[in-house]
Every structure is written in C-alpha cells, then in structure tokens.
Amino acid sequence: MTRVLKIGGSILTDKSRELTARPEEITRVAKEIASHPDDVVLVHGAGSFGHFPAKKYDLPHEFNRAGLRVTHNCVARLCEKVVEALSLAGVECLPVHPLSCLLLRDGRIDSFFMEPIKEMLKNGIMPVLHGDVAMDAAGKAAIVSGDHLIAYLGKALQAEVVAVGSNVDGVLFSGRPLSRITRKEFSVVQSAIGGSASADVTGGMRGKLLELLDLADLGIDSVIFNAGIEGNIARALKGECVGTRIGRAN
Ligand code: IPE
C-alpha cells in the first residue's frame, strides 16, 4: 500500500523569515513519520528556503540562471535537514531532487524518471522529494510545487493514501474546515478559499486544491489536514480523514 505524504513548508520552516527552519518541528514530524514508515513517499514544501529566493529572482516569471541555482541549493539544504531528522528517528531514506529527474512543459510535469523512487520503495528506503525549480521544455524553467508532485506521484503510484499536511485544519469555509469537497462544491466556495498568508509563489490552498481535484477526477481521494497538530501525521498515514477529504463528485 503506497502512501504519499506532503508536509508543507509552513510546518518545517518559518515562512515569514528567509531560510529559517523550525528544527523542533522537523524532529517532531520525523518521529511521527517514523511511527508508520512503510511504503511512504515523502514530499516536503520549500517554505522560506524556496519562496524567498524564488521571489527575489522573480521566478518563475523571469529566467534567471543564478536564481535557479540559489533557489535549488536552498531547498536542497532544507531537504538535507529533513533527511537527517528522519534518519535520527530511525527511517532509512534518501533525497530525490525533482530538478534532476523531471522535466516540465508549460509548468506541468511532462516526464519524470520514477524508477529510482520505485526501487527505493521496493528496498525499504523512503524517497524524500521537495518543491523545487525545474527545467521547462516550453518555457526554459519554472517551479514545481510539492502539491503538484503529490498529485503526480499519487496517480503514478496509484497511492492508497494521499495526505497533504499544511498549517490549517483543512479547506476552511467561514472559518470551519469542510469535511469533504468535490469539484462541484469547489465552484461554489472557491472565492472564499485564499492563497497563502506569507511569501508564496505556488498558490497556497487554492493551488493545492486544484491539484488534488485533478487527482480526484481520476478516482484517487486525498486529505488536506493540519500537520501542526501532534498525532495528525500518524493518523493521516493510517488513512484516517483528519481534515478535509477531496473526492470525486457523484
Ligand atoms: C515551492 O514548493 C518550491 C519553491 C518555491 C522552489 P511548495 O509550494 O511545495 O512549498 P510550500 O509547501 O508552499 O512551502
């Protein structure tokens, strides 16, 4: 049973301060993942390690070679911290940098060499991916968000659990999390669903939902939940709906 889990950059970093990790949260998240580590592909957000440099170099709107290098190096540094925390928690894992194994076309994943990820899973190693910069066959370069990666991986691996942890309790409507949302409800509530409160170049909650609604159209449900609440990650990995379920309209 393959499970794909995203932990948002808002949990692992202080998104309002450039290159600021939250080491205690990284450790806590790693421990929760370590309680259910089998067949998990982890994707983490870039947080202040990605959105700040991307904004500074005006990515993805401008093509900037130095900006790509700096932004990638920053998110790779955060990935290193996550991998280290996971290994300290007893999880064998390896970093997989999207920049080096996928190609975008018009901002969407066009090809993705996933064999190493599949082999890692077969051999008891957790692949750790992250939001990254990536080359784009149509537009030179762009950003691939963790949410886009999660939707792609969920489909490609036919995942049984797709869980996206952010710093809110799910998809909020009038301040309360919806228990379930489909494309039908989305068209009604979308004006109330915002982007992100901090520097964010990849679309916040709205961007997340659009990716996951595409996945739901293919028959794969997912959950958006609050990964800042202790215990939720472990429950989400067990397949519990700890936030808002994104499903297909009947
Ligand atoms: C963004 O990744 C990637 C870059 C800015 C390079 P995400 O969109 O997955 O990151 P978070 O979860 O919003 O921090």
Residues whose N, C-alpha, C, O or C-beta is under 5 A from the ligand:
A	BS01	IPE	G8 G9 S10 H44 G45 A46 G47 G50 H51 A54 G131 D132 V133 I143 V144 S145 G146 D147 T202
